Structure formats: C-alpha cells, structure tokens
C-alpha cells in the first residue's frame, strides 16, 4: 500500500522491519520522526504486494439489488426441513 507502519517489538517481526520498544514513548517518537524524514526511501524499499480491489467489490455488493440474488443452499451444509 506504500504506507509505512511502525510496529512494536514483540519478537515476531520479520528481519529489517523498523520497530519501537513497547512502552517507550521516546523511542516511538524518534522512530516516527525518522519515518517522516525518510518516507520516500522507505516507500521505495518496501515490497508492494498486489491486493484485490475490495473497496469496489464491497460497493458493488452493497448496491446490488437483493431481489436479483439467487440464494441456493450451501452445498457443504446439510439442510433439514
């Protein structure tokens, strides 16, 4: 997405991820300043993963006419009448 994220250190972050020491407001502030000052290089280094266009799918789903929806029983479920 191109938006920098600053997670806390929890022992489960991938190598190379900038983190701040949890509970350390000074460290958090320093890291946020570092990100703000070097946002462009960080953005270029961050791997971008293709994502589905979920906003458009959600909008289409919300605008869909419910009368046009065909509701068929879920095949993986057992329906008792």
PyMOL CGO cylinders between C-alpha atoms (Angstrom):
from pymol import cmd
from pymol.cgo import CYLINDER

trace = [
    CYLINDER, 0.00, 0.00, 0.00, 3.00, 2.27, 0.31, 0.3, 1, 1, 1, 1, 1, 1,
    CYLINDER, 3.00, 2.27, 0.31, 2.13, 3.40, 3.85, 0.3, 1, 1, 1, 1, 1, 1,
    CYLINDER, 2.13, 3.40, 3.85, 4.87, 2.95, 6.45, 0.3, 1, 1, 1, 1, 1, 1,
    CYLINDER, 4.87, 2.95, 6.45, 3.91, 1.03, 9.57, 0.3, 1, 1, 1, 1, 1, 1,
    CYLINDER, 3.91, 1.03, 9.57, 5.77, 1.18, 12.86, 0.3, 1, 1, 1, 1, 1, 1,
    CYLINDER, 5.77, 1.18, 12.86, 5.03, -1.90, 14.96, 0.3, 1, 1, 1, 1, 1, 1,
    CYLINDER, 5.03, -1.90, 14.96, 6.26, -2.51, 18.48, 0.3, 1, 1, 1, 1, 1, 1,
    CYLINDER, 6.26, -2.51, 18.48, 8.99, -5.04, 19.16, 0.3, 1, 1, 1, 1, 1, 1,
    CYLINDER, 8.99, -5.04, 19.16, 7.34, -8.29, 20.10, 0.3, 1, 1, 1, 1, 1, 1,
    CYLINDER, 7.34, -8.29, 20.10, 9.86, -10.85, 18.89, 0.3, 1, 1, 1, 1, 1, 1,
    CYLINDER, 9.86, -10.85, 18.89, 7.75, -11.81, 15.88, 0.3, 1, 1, 1, 1, 1, 1,
    CYLINDER, 7.75, -11.81, 15.88, 8.65, -9.12, 13.34, 0.3, 1, 1, 1, 1, 1, 1,
    CYLINDER, 8.65, -9.12, 13.34, 10.45, -10.01, 10.10, 0.3, 1, 1, 1, 1, 1, 1,
    CYLINDER, 10.45, -10.01, 10.10, 14.10, -9.07, 9.76, 0.3, 1, 1, 1, 1, 1, 1,
    CYLINDER, 14.10, -9.07, 9.76, 14.62, -5.50, 8.61, 0.3, 1, 1, 1, 1, 1, 1,
    CYLINDER, 14.62, -5.50, 8.61, 11.32, -4.15, 9.99, 0.3, 1, 1, 1, 1, 1, 1,
    CYLINDER, 11.32, -4.15, 9.99, 11.76, -0.91, 11.91, 0.3, 1, 1, 1, 1, 1, 1,
    CYLINDER, 11.76, -0.91, 11.91, 10.16, -1.27, 15.35, 0.3, 1, 1, 1, 1, 1, 1,
    CYLINDER, 10.16, -1.27, 15.35, 9.93, 0.74, 18.56, 0.3, 1, 1, 1, 1, 1, 1,
    CYLINDER, 9.93, 0.74, 18.56, 10.41, -0.51, 22.10, 0.3, 1, 1, 1, 1, 1, 1,
    CYLINDER, 10.41, -0.51, 22.10, 6.94, -1.12, 23.54, 0.3, 1, 1, 1, 1, 1, 1,
    CYLINDER, 6.94, -1.12, 23.54, 6.14, 1.30, 26.36, 0.3, 1, 1, 1, 1, 1, 1,
    CYLINDER, 6.14, 1.30, 26.36, 8.99, 3.64, 25.36, 0.3, 1, 1, 1, 1, 1, 1,
    CYLINDER, 8.99, 3.64, 25.36, 7.40, 6.91, 24.21, 0.3, 1, 1, 1, 1, 1, 1,
    CYLINDER, 7.40, 6.91, 24.21, 10.77, 8.49, 23.39, 0.3, 1, 1, 1, 1, 1, 1,
    CYLINDER, 10.77, 8.49, 23.39, 11.75, 5.60, 21.14, 0.3, 1, 1, 1, 1, 1, 1,
    CYLINDER, 11.75, 5.60, 21.14, 8.33, 5.68, 19.45, 0.3, 1, 1, 1, 1, 1, 1,
    CYLINDER, 8.33, 5.68, 19.45, 8.65, 9.42, 18.83, 0.3, 1, 1, 1, 1, 1, 1,
    CYLINDER, 8.65, 9.42, 18.83, 12.20, 9.08, 17.49, 0.3, 1, 1, 1, 1, 1, 1,
    CYLINDER, 12.20, 9.08, 17.49, 11.19, 6.30, 15.10, 0.3, 1, 1, 1, 1, 1, 1,
    CYLINDER, 11.19, 6.30, 15.10, 8.13, 8.25, 13.88, 0.3, 1, 1, 1, 1, 1, 1,
    CYLINDER, 8.13, 8.25, 13.88, 10.35, 11.24, 13.16, 0.3, 1, 1, 1, 1, 1, 1,
    CYLINDER, 10.35, 11.24, 13.16, 12.81, 9.00, 11.31, 0.3, 1, 1, 1, 1, 1, 1,
    CYLINDER, 12.81, 9.00, 11.31, 9.99, 7.58, 9.18, 0.3, 1, 1, 1, 1, 1, 1,
    CYLINDER, 9.99, 7.58, 9.18, 8.58, 11.03, 8.43, 0.3, 1, 1, 1, 1, 1, 1,
    CYLINDER, 8.58, 11.03, 8.43, 12.00, 12.35, 7.40, 0.3, 1, 1, 1, 1, 1, 1,
    CYLINDER, 12.00, 12.35, 7.40, 12.82, 9.38, 5.17, 0.3, 1, 1, 1, 1, 1, 1,
    CYLINDER, 12.82, 9.38, 5.17, 9.37, 8.37, 3.91, 0.3, 1, 1, 1, 1, 1, 1,
    CYLINDER, 9.37, 8.37, 3.91, 10.35, 8.29, 0.22, 0.3, 1, 1, 1, 1, 1, 1,
    CYLINDER, 10.35, 8.29, 0.22, 13.32, 5.89, 0.60, 0.3, 1, 1, 1, 1, 1, 1,
    CYLINDER, 13.32, 5.89, 0.60, 11.32, 3.67, 2.96, 0.3, 1, 1, 1, 1, 1, 1,
    CYLINDER, 11.32, 3.67, 2.96, 8.43, 3.60, 0.49, 0.3, 1, 1, 1, 1, 1, 1,
    CYLINDER, 8.43, 3.60, 0.49, 10.79, 2.58, -2.33, 0.3, 1, 1, 1, 1, 1, 1,
    CYLINDER, 10.79, 2.58, -2.33, 12.34, -0.21, -0.24, 0.3, 1, 1, 1, 1, 1, 1,
    CYLINDER, 12.34, -0.21, -0.24, 9.02, -1.61, 0.99, 0.3, 1, 1, 1, 1, 1, 1,
    CYLINDER, 9.02, -1.61, 0.99, 7.85, -4.58, -1.05, 0.3, 1, 1, 1, 1, 1, 1,
    CYLINDER, 7.85, -4.58, -1.05, 4.44, -3.92, -2.56, 0.3, 1, 1, 1, 1, 1, 1,
    CYLINDER, 4.44, -3.92, -2.56, 2.16, -6.89, -2.70, 0.3, 1, 1, 1, 1, 1, 1,
    CYLINDER, 2.16, -6.89, -2.70, -0.70, -6.91, -5.15, 0.3, 1, 1, 1, 1, 1, 1,
    CYLINDER, -0.70, -6.91, -5.15, -4.05, -6.69, -3.40, 0.3, 1, 1, 1, 1, 1, 1,
    CYLINDER, -4.05, -6.69, -3.40, -7.56, -7.28, -4.57, 0.3, 1, 1, 1, 1, 1, 1,
    CYLINDER, -7.56, -7.28, -4.57, -9.80, -4.27, -5.14, 0.3, 1, 1, 1, 1, 1, 1,
    CYLINDER, -9.80, -4.27, -5.14, -12.01, -4.92, -2.13, 0.3, 1, 1, 1, 1, 1, 1,
    CYLINDER, -12.01, -4.92, -2.13, -13.49, -1.41, -1.96, 0.3, 1, 1, 1, 1, 1, 1,
    CYLINDER, -13.49, -1.41, -1.96, -15.02, -1.77, -5.41, 0.3, 1, 1, 1, 1, 1, 1,
    CYLINDER, -15.02, -1.77, -5.41, -16.25, -5.28, -4.60, 0.3, 1, 1, 1, 1, 1, 1,
    CYLINDER, -16.25, -5.28, -4.60, -17.86, -4.04, -1.39, 0.3, 1, 1, 1, 1, 1, 1,
    CYLINDER, -17.86, -4.04, -1.39, -19.53, -1.12, -3.17, 0.3, 1, 1, 1, 1, 1, 1,
    CYLINDER, -19.53, -1.12, -3.17, -20.89, -3.45, -5.85, 0.3, 1, 1, 1, 1, 1, 1,
    CYLINDER, -20.89, -3.45, -5.85, -22.17, -5.82, -3.17, 0.3, 1, 1, 1, 1, 1, 1,
    CYLINDER, -22.17, -5.82, -3.17, -23.89, -3.01, -1.24, 0.3, 1, 1, 1, 1, 1, 1,
    CYLINDER, -23.89, -3.01, -1.24, -25.53, -1.61, -4.39, 0.3, 1, 1, 1, 1, 1, 1,
    CYLINDER, -25.53, -1.61, -4.39, -26.72, -4.99, -5.62, 0.3, 1, 1, 1, 1, 1, 1,
    CYLINDER, -26.72, -4.99, -5.62, -30.49, -5.45, -5.83, 0.3, 1, 1, 1, 1, 1, 1,
    CYLINDER, -30.49, -5.45, -5.83, -31.38, -8.11, -3.24, 0.3, 1, 1, 1, 1, 1, 1,
    CYLINDER, -31.38, -8.11, -3.24, -34.28, -9.31, -5.44, 0.3, 1, 1, 1, 1, 1, 1,
    CYLINDER, -34.28, -9.31, -5.44, -31.77, -10.35, -8.08, 0.3, 1, 1, 1, 1, 1, 1,
    CYLINDER, -31.77, -10.35, -8.08, -29.80, -12.53, -5.70, 0.3, 1, 1, 1, 1, 1, 1,
    CYLINDER, -29.80, -12.53, -5.70, -30.34, -16.25, -6.14, 0.3, 1, 1, 1, 1, 1, 1,
    CYLINDER, -30.34, -16.25, -6.14, -29.99, -17.96, -2.84, 0.3, 1, 1, 1, 1, 1, 1,
    CYLINDER, -29.99, -17.96, -2.84, -29.13, -21.59, -3.25, 0.3, 1, 1, 1, 1, 1, 1,
    CYLINDER, -29.13, -21.59, -3.25, -28.45, -23.90, -0.32, 0.3, 1, 1, 1, 1, 1, 1,
    CYLINDER, -28.45, -23.90, -0.32, -24.82, -24.20, 0.66, 0.3, 1, 1, 1, 1, 1, 1,
    CYLINDER, -24.82, -24.20, 0.66, -23.57, -27.49, -0.75, 0.3, 1, 1, 1, 1, 1, 1,
    CYLINDER, -23.57, -27.49, -0.75, -21.27, -28.17, 2.18, 0.3, 1, 1, 1, 1, 1, 1,
    CYLINDER, -21.27, -28.17, 2.18, -24.09, -27.92, 4.73, 0.3, 1, 1, 1, 1, 1, 1,
    CYLINDER, -24.09, -27.92, 4.73, -26.88, -30.35, 5.49, 0.3, 1, 1, 1, 1, 1, 1,
    CYLINDER, -26.88, -30.35, 5.49, -30.31, -28.73, 5.32, 0.3, 1, 1, 1, 1, 1, 1,
    CYLINDER, -30.31, -28.73, 5.32, -33.08, -30.27, 7.37, 0.3, 1, 1, 1, 1, 1, 1,
    CYLINDER, -33.08, -30.27, 7.37, -36.67, -29.42, 6.58, 0.3, 1, 1, 1, 1, 1, 1,
]
cmd.load_cgo(trace, "trace")
